[in-house]
Amino acid sequence: FFLADEYQWKGPFYFIQGADPQFGLMKAWAVGDTNNGDNEWGEEIKLAEQAVQAINKLNPKPKFFVLCGDLVHGMPGTRWKKDQERDLKNVLKNTDQDIPLVFVSGNHDIGNTPTRETIENYCKNWGDDYFSFWVGGVCFLVLNSQLYFDSSKCPELRQAQDLWLEEQLAVAEKHRCKHIIVFQHIPLFLRKPDEDHDYFNLEKSVRQEIMEKFHKAGIKAVFSGHYHRNAGGSYKGLEMVVSSAIGCQLGEDTHGLRVVVVTAEKIVHRYYSLTDLSSHGLEKELLDMLAKQN
């Protein structure tokens, strides 16, 4: 990913976004005890396997597969977390080795109020909690949205991420990137930039500051999960894309993945059920976009 020639635009490509495999939530949700009821996750294992099989079949191959947080349901320090993480890793290691995996930290991965310790544990297990990478002239930024949600126990980590973000945006500008795309677990907003704050979005003043910063930097899209339903909206040309879960659905959507095509002009995305993606692959309209040399 980090080769200097990735600063150059090479034509259209696509990637796959998934969110919330969240091993253990389906049982917890079914028994109505989301704190302790997560001692089974066979259903989620099957869904994650289905997701990996669907991705492995795709032709052409996606540039990467990003998982936007809540990898497992167990919160830091809870009983089943290690087993859930082990089982998820066992499924993911069957992903085609030519398709890199990108992990985003969610509230269940590092806690609703993260600490230095919960973040360090996550990093040991899954890699950095925030980082950037480039693919063919496009700058991708992975953020730790828990630091925006509640950084009261580690304010210095929030400051460090903010500083790092400024630096990355400067680099993107210097290299005249085609697009900047952000991945984070918690959406800025679900439908409207000025909607009320609740569990599923960021607090209004924090949100406003981030949206304005993103808008000024020319960021085109933010992709997130957390809501277990599809949603989204836009703010001054910045698109907020909320993808439903691979795992437990809390709305009417199907277990699925989002296909995101990046062309010189725009970012086009479609949410596919796991079954559809597996049996039909990408639709013709998206394949035609990828075939255009621009």
Order of alpha helices (4+ residues) and beta strands (2+ residues): beta-alpha-alpha-beta-alpha-beta-alpha-alpha-beta-beta-alpha-alpha-beta-alpha-beta-beta-beta-beta-beta-alpha-alpha
